[in-house]
Structure formats: structure tokens, C-alpha cells
Amino acid sequence: MSETVDNPFFARLWTAMSSREPESLRRLRRENLAGLSGRVLEVGAGTGTNFELYPGTVTEVVAVEPERRLAEVAERAAADAPIPVTVDTGTVEKFADNGQFDAVVCSLVLCSVDDPQQVVRQLYSLLRPGGELRYLEHIAGSGARARLQKFADATVWPKMLGNCHTHRDTEQTIVGAGFRVEGARREWALPAWVPLPVSEFAIGVAVKPA
């Protein structure tokens, strides 16, 4: 991830979109956070949509959001969160590799980083042994949807949607970093017939071996 992000168009767009998320996506967010405890790093927190959904067993969330406009909105969400949340406008590279987190949360963010392999390796290093990476991410499809995703990624989609790339095999990247994926599945948050490249999501738990 770059050190700074300045994308005023996407910040306005995402602020509007995140305030009107469908319940199908909200349900997946809740599931992705269920059962977490201890100190959590959230990567690409956006407007702080997840903050109100964390369980009370979480003692602290460090939420990284390098787009300053989104971070400002996230700060307001943090003030109303049921658990302590600190919003950091840096990137994950700033944290020392010392296993300081019990869990890492990635929600719709690994599609937008420039080097997902490097970022996921960094997240692996930041987790304690036995710690979990909870992910809810866009996923590469197949057939006609794969062709739609590849076309979107090669044209206007990343420019308009904050560098989002829809045709990434994120779970393969997670496994390649050393994680053991457990309980993963794919689910449609929008009907399959909707002609959008981001209708299907992967949700799962990846564990850093002890």
C-alpha cells in the first residue's frame, strides 16, 4: 500500500455507498467479525462501517485508513463504537513485525492494494501465532463473470472505485503467505443476474499456525 491516498471522488462515492449497504452485505460483515477477541487490526477501514458490529470481547481495534477523507468519517464512527477504536491514517507497513495483534480484519480492501502478496505477508507477521485473519473480499469469478471482471479491471473500474480490482484470487494469496484457511465459502451479496463484477464475495477465517 502507498503511504498516502488522495482520492476525493472515491471518498465521496464510498461514503454514500457505505451508508446504504444492503442487509445481505451487513450480515456478512457481522459474520466476519463474530467471535473476535483481544486486540484487532482492521485494514482499510473506510468510513468505519464495521465499528458498531464488533463484539464486546474485542479490547481494542486499530483501524488503518490512509484516505484522509474516509478517515475523518471513520473517526466519527469510532466515537460511537461499543469498543475502543483508534483510527490511524498510515498504512500497515508502519507496524513492527512482532505479532502484536490477536486478529486482523480485511473487508473489501485486498482488491484495492497495489501488491496484495506483500500486504498479506505483512499481515501474517503482525499476528501472534494462532491469530486469525478474518476476510470478506471480492473474488475472481469464472465464465462470463470472469470476462466481465477482467474487462472492468482493464478499463474504468479501478479508476472510479479506489483501485478496486475485481478479478483477484485473494484466497490463493492468503494461503501463499502461510495462512491455513478454515471455514471459507463464497456467497452472493447481490443476485447473480446483476451485471456487476463485485456481486460475489469470499468470506473466511485464515489462521497463522502456532
C-alpha positions as CSV (number, residue, x, y, z in Angstrom):
1,M,0.0,0.0,0.0
2,S,1.2,3.5,-0.7
3,E,1.9,5.8,2.2
4,T,-0.8,8.3,1.3
5,V,-4.0,8.1,-0.6
6,D,-5.7,11.1,-2.1
7,N,-8.9,10.1,-3.9
8,P,-11.6,12.7,-3.3
9,F,-14.0,11.2,-5.9
10,F,-13.9,7.7,-4.4
11,A,-14.1,9.1,-0.9
12,R,-17.4,10.8,-1.7
13,L,-18.7,7.8,-3.6
14,W,-17.8,5.3,-0.9
15,T,-19.2,7.4,1.9
16,A,-22.5,7.5,0.1
17,M,-22.4,3.7,-0.8
18,S,-21.4,2.6,2.7
19,S,-24.3,4.5,4.3
20,R,-26.7,2.5,2.1
21,E,-25.3,-1.0,2.2
22,P,-27.8,-3.9,1.6
23,E,-28.6,-6.0,4.5
24,S,-27.1,-9.0,2.7
25,L,-23.7,-7.3,3.0
26,R,-24.3,-6.2,6.5
27,R,-25.0,-9.7,7.5
28,L,-21.7,-10.9,6.0
29,R,-19.9,-8.1,7.9
30,R,-21.4,-9.3,11.2
31,E,-20.4,-12.9,10.5
32,N,-16.9,-11.9,9.6
33,L,-16.4,-10.2,13.0
34,A,-18.3,-12.7,15.2
35,G,-16.3,-14.3,17.9
36,L,-13.3,-12.0,17.7
37,S,-11.5,-11.1,20.9
38,G,-8.4,-9.2,22.1
39,R,-6.5,-6.6,20.0
40,V,-7.6,-6.3,16.4
41,L,-6.1,-4.6,13.4
42,E,-8.6,-3.5,10.7
43,V,-7.0,-2.8,7.3
44,G,-8.7,-0.2,5.1
45,A,-11.4,0.7,7.5
46,G,-13.2,3.1,5.0
47,T,-15.9,5.0,6.8
48,G,-15.8,2.7,9.9
49,T,-18.8,0.6,8.8
50,N,-17.5,-2.4,10.8
51,F,-17.0,-0.5,14.1
52,E,-20.5,-0.8,15.5
53,L,-20.5,-4.6,14.7
54,Y,-17.5,-5.7,16.8
55,P,-18.3,-7.9,19.7
56,G,-17.7,-6.7,23.3
57,T,-14.9,-9.3,23.7
58,V,-12.6,-7.1,21.5
59,T,-10.5,-5.0,23.7
60,E,-9.1,-2.6,21.1
61,V,-9.4,-2.0,17.3
62,V,-6.6,-0.2,15.5
63,A,-8.2,0.8,12.2
64,V,-5.9,1.8,9.3
65,E,-7.4,4.1,6.7
66,P,-4.9,6.1,4.6
67,E,-7.5,8.1,2.6
68,R,-7.9,11.2,4.9
69,R,-11.5,12.0,3.9
70,L,-12.6,8.5,4.7
71,A,-10.5,8.5,7.9
72,E,-12.4,11.6,9.1
73,V,-15.7,9.8,8.7
74,A,-14.3,6.8,10.4
75,E,-13.2,8.9,13.3
76,R,-16.8,9.9,13.9
77,A,-17.9,6.3,13.7
78,A,-15.1,5.4,16.2
79,A,-16.5,7.8,18.7
80,D,-19.8,5.9,18.7
81,A,-18.4,2.4,18.7
82,P,-19.1,0.0,21.5
83,I,-15.4,-0.9,21.9
84,P,-12.3,1.3,21.8
85,V,-11.3,2.2,18.3
86,T,-8.2,4.2,17.2
87,V,-8.2,5.4,13.6
88,D,-4.7,5.6,12.0
89,T,-4.1,7.3,8.7
90,G,-1.0,5.4,7.9
91,T,-0.6,2.0,6.3
92,V,0.1,-1.5,7.7
93,E,3.8,-1.1,6.7
94,K,4.3,1.2,9.7
95,F,3.8,-1.5,12.3
96,A,6.7,-3.6,13.6
97,D,6.7,-7.3,12.8
98,N,6.2,-8.5,16.3
99,G,3.0,-10.4,16.4
100,Q,1.2,-7.6,18.3
101,F,-2.4,-8.4,17.2
102,D,-4.8,-11.2,18.0
103,A,-6.7,-10.8,14.8
104,V,-6.6,-8.9,11.5
105,V,-9.8,-7.9,9.7
106,C,-9.9,-7.2,5.9
107,S,-13.2,-6.1,4.5
108,L,-13.3,-5.2,0.8
109,V,-9.7,-4.0,0.8
110,L,-7.4,-6.5,-0.6
111,C,-8.9,-5.9,-4.0
112,S,-7.5,-2.3,-3.9
113,V,-3.9,-2.7,-2.7
114,D,-1.1,-2.4,-5.3
115,D,0.7,-5.5,-4.1
116,P,-1.6,-7.9,-2.3
117,Q,1.1,-10.6,-1.8
118,Q,3.3,-8.1,0.1
119,V,0.4,-6.8,2.2
120,V,-0.8,-10.2,3.2
121,R,2.7,-11.3,4.2
122,Q,2.9,-8.2,6.4
123,L,-0.4,-9.0,8.0
124,Y,0.9,-12.5,8.7
125,S,3.9,-11.1,10.5
126,L,1.7,-8.8,12.6
127,L,-0.4,-11.7,14.0
128,R,0.5,-13.7,17.1
129,P,0.9,-17.4,16.5
130,G,-2.6,-18.8,16.3
131,G,-4.0,-15.4,15.4
132,E,-6.7,-15.1,12.8
133,L,-7.1,-13.1,9.5
134,R,-10.9,-12.6,9.0
135,Y,-11.6,-11.7,5.4
136,L,-14.6,-10.6,3.4
137,E,-13.4,-9.8,-0.1
138,H,-14.4,-9.6,-3.7
139,I,-13.4,-12.8,-5.5
140,A,-12.4,-13.8,-9.1
141,G,-15.3,-15.5,-10.8
142,S,-15.4,-17.8,-13.8
143,G,-17.0,-17.9,-17.2
144,A,-18.9,-14.8,-18.3
145,R,-18.4,-13.1,-15.0
146,A,-14.7,-13.6,-15.2
147,R,-14.7,-11.9,-18.6
148,L,-16.7,-9.0,-17.1
149,Q,-14.3,-8.7,-14.2
150,K,-11.2,-8.7,-16.5
151,F,-12.8,-6.1,-18.7
152,A,-13.7,-3.9,-15.7
153,D,-10.3,-4.2,-14.2
154,A,-8.6,-3.2,-17.5
155,T,-10.8,-0.1,-18.0
156,V,-12.6,2.3,-15.7
157,W,-13.4,0.3,-12.6
158,P,-10.1,0.7,-10.7
159,K,-10.0,4.4,-11.6
160,M,-13.5,5.0,-10.3
161,L,-13.6,2.6,-7.4
162,G,-10.4,3.4,-5.4
163,N,-8.1,1.0,-7.3
164,C,-10.5,-2.0,-6.8
165,H,-9.6,-5.0,-8.9
166,T,-12.4,-7.5,-9.1
167,H,-10.6,-10.5,-10.7
168,R,-8.1,-11.4,-7.9
169,D,-7.7,-14.8,-6.4
170,T,-7.4,-13.4,-2.9
171,E,-7.7,-16.8,-1.1
172,Q,-4.7,-18.1,-3.0
173,T,-2.7,-15.1,-2.0
174,I,-3.7,-15.7,1.7
175,V,-2.6,-19.4,1.5
176,G,0.6,-18.4,-0.3
177,A,1.5,-16.1,2.7
178,G,1.5,-19.1,5.1
179,F,-2.0,-19.0,6.4
180,R,-4.3,-22.0,6.9
181,V,-7.7,-21.2,5.6
182,E,-10.7,-22.5,7.6
183,G,-14.4,-22.3,7.1
184,A,-14.2,-20.4,3.8
185,R,-17.1,-20.1,1.4
186,R,-18.4,-17.9,-1.3
187,E,-21.7,-16.0,-1.2
188,W,-23.7,-13.7,-3.4
189,A,-24.4,-10.4,-1.7
190,L,-26.3,-9.3,-4.8
191,P,-28.4,-11.5,-7.1
192,A,-26.2,-13.5,-9.6
193,W,-28.0,-11.9,-12.5
194,V,-26.9,-8.4,-11.6
195,P,-24.3,-7.3,-14.2
196,L,-21.8,-6.1,-11.7
197,P,-18.3,-7.6,-11.3
198,V,-18.5,-7.4,-7.4
199,S,-21.6,-9.4,-6.7
200,E,-19.8,-12.5,-5.3
201,F,-17.8,-12.4,-2.1
202,A,-15.4,-14.8,-0.3
203,I,-15.7,-14.9,3.5
204,G,-13.4,-17.0,5.7
205,V,-11.0,-17.4,8.6
206,A,-7.3,-17.8,8.0
207,V,-5.1,-18.9,10.9
208,K,-1.4,-18.3,11.4
209,P,-0.1,-21.6,12.6
210,A,1.1,-21.7,16.2
